[in-house]
């Protein structure tokens, strides 16, 4: 009997990303326009969704750049 694959992590909304970084959703939208962050899904209604691993990578990179510790 095989082990089932783990359930994928839920996608993050712009507000979730903003909260993780301590910024506003406007800042998250700016990052998307600048190409720093790319949604993995855009819903039919135009809502962006982000992959948690992508956000964690950006957060780690941002922390290193700001001298906030090692990742």
C-alpha positions as CSV (number, residue, x, y, z in Angstrom):
1,X,0.0,0.0,0.0
2,X,1.4,3.4,-1.0
3,X,1.5,6.5,1.1
4,X,-0.8,9.2,-0.3
5,X,0.9,12.4,-1.4
6,X,0.7,15.2,1.1
7,X,-2.1,17.7,0.6
8,X,-0.7,20.8,-1.1
9,X,-0.5,23.9,1.0
10,X,-3.3,26.4,0.4
11,X,-2.5,29.3,-1.8
12,X,-2.1,32.7,-0.2
13,X,-4.1,35.8,-0.8
14,X,-2.5,39.2,-1.2
15,X,-3.6,40.1,2.4
16,X,-1.8,37.0,3.7
17,X,1.4,38.0,1.9
18,X,1.0,41.6,3.2
19,X,0.6,40.4,6.8
20,X,3.7,38.1,6.5
21,X,5.8,41.1,5.4
22,X,4.2,43.7,7.6
23,X,3.2,45.8,4.5
24,X,0.0,46.8,2.9
25,X,-1.7,45.0,0.0
26,X,-0.8,47.9,-2.2
27,X,2.8,47.1,-1.6
28,X,2.2,43.5,-2.6
29,X,0.5,44.7,-5.8
30,X,3.6,46.9,-6.5
31,X,5.8,43.9,-6.0
32,X,3.8,42.0,-8.6
33,X,4.0,44.9,-11.1
34,X,7.8,45.1,-10.5
35,X,8.2,41.3,-11.0
36,X,9.4,40.6,-7.5
37,X,6.5,38.3,-6.9
38,X,4.3,36.5,-9.4
39,X,0.9,34.9,-8.7
40,X,0.7,31.2,-9.4
41,X,-3.0,31.6,-10.0
42,X,-5.3,34.4,-11.1
43,X,-9.0,33.5,-10.5
44,X,-11.7,34.2,-13.1
45,X,-12.5,37.3,-11.0
46,X,-9.0,38.6,-11.2
47,X,-7.9,37.7,-7.7
48,X,-4.2,36.8,-7.3
49,X,-3.0,33.8,-5.4
50,X,0.5,33.1,-4.3
51,X,2.4,29.9,-3.5
52,X,3.6,29.7,0.1
53,X,7.1,28.5,-0.8
54,X,7.5,31.4,-3.2
55,X,6.5,33.9,-0.5
56,X,8.8,32.2,2.1
57,X,11.7,32.5,-0.4
58,X,11.0,36.2,-0.9
59,X,10.7,36.7,2.8
60,X,14.1,35.0,3.4
61,X,15.7,37.0,0.7
62,X,14.3,40.2,2.0
63,X,15.5,39.4,5.5
64,X,19.1,38.7,4.3
65,X,19.1,41.9,2.3
66,X,18.0,43.9,5.3
67,X,20.4,42.2,7.6
68,X,17.5,40.6,9.5
69,X,19.4,37.3,10.0
70,X,20.2,34.2,8.1
71,X,17.7,32.0,6.3
